[in-house]
């Protein structure tokens, strides 16, 4: 997932309920799928941020020597300006980029 090329909204917005539940026919199932995807996106973003910030980590016990690293500040600002994981997940859902299946349907077919 390329976070720079996403067109998910940064602020809250209202979605058409019929668009959200169209693929599943059930709004609760759609929200469940979207929330699981949002958790995955949040985990990926957090892992990526921690990896980038570890590059700037200094293992120094002295409290007197705290330097402001401008690159570290820029990385933090970039991640602060990103859309929230739930907005990214909703955008992926509306663009049919999330694969899902109902395991209850699979059990009935067997």
N, C-alpha and C positions, 0 to 999 in steps of 0.2 A: 504494500500500500504506500503510495507516494503522498505524503502529507502536504506537500507544496502544491500539488495539482488538484486538490479536492475543492469542490464547490459547495460544501456543506455550510450552512449558515453559522455565523459565530454567535449570534444572539438567538433567543427563543423565538419560535414561530409556530403558528397553528397549521396543522396538516389536515387534509380532508380525510376523515375517517374511512370513507369508502376506498380511497387509494391505499390506505394502510392495510386494510383487511382483505383486499381483493385477491391476493394470491392464496390465502388460506381459507377465506370465508368466515373467519372467526377472529375478532379483534384481540381477544386475550391470547390466542395462539401466536398471532403476529407480534404482539408486544413481547411475548416470551422469547421468541426467536431474536427479535431486535435487541432485547436486553442481554441475551447471551453473547451476541456479537459485540455489543458495546463493552462487555467485560473483557473479551478477547482483545479488542482494540486498546482498551485502557492498559492492559497488561503489556502489550507490545510497545506502546508509547512510553510507559514507565521504565521498561527494561532498556529501551533505546536512550532515554534521558539519563538514566543512571550510568550506562556505559560511557556516554559522552562526558558526564561530569566527573567520572573517575579519572579521566585523562588529566584533569586540572587539580586533582586531590594532592595535597601536600601533607605528608605525614611528619608533622613538626609539633612537638609538645609545647613550644613557646607560644604563649598567647599574645606576646608583644609584636610578633611578626605576622600580621595578617595583611595580605596584599589583595587588592581588588584586581581581579583578572578580567579585563574587558571582554575577552573571548568567552569566558564563562558566563558573564552577564548577558552577552548576546545570545548564547545558546538558551539560557533561561527565559529570556524575553520571547524568543521564537516559540518555545513550547507553551508559554503563557498565552500567546495570541492564537494558538490553534483552536479550531472548533472542538467542542466537548465530544467525548467518545460516543455519547448517545446520538448526537447530531450526525456524526460520521456514519453510525450504524443505520440510522433512518434513511440517510441519503443512499447508502448501499442497498437497502431494502427496496426503496422506490426505483432504483436503477436495475433491479433484478440481478444484483451481484452476490447475493447471499443464497447459498444452497441449503435447503432444509428438507427434511422428510418427517412424516408422522409415523412413529414406530407402532402406534396402535393400528394404523392401516396395514402395515407390513405383517403384523401378527394375525390380522383377519384373513389376509391373502394366503397365509401358510397353511 
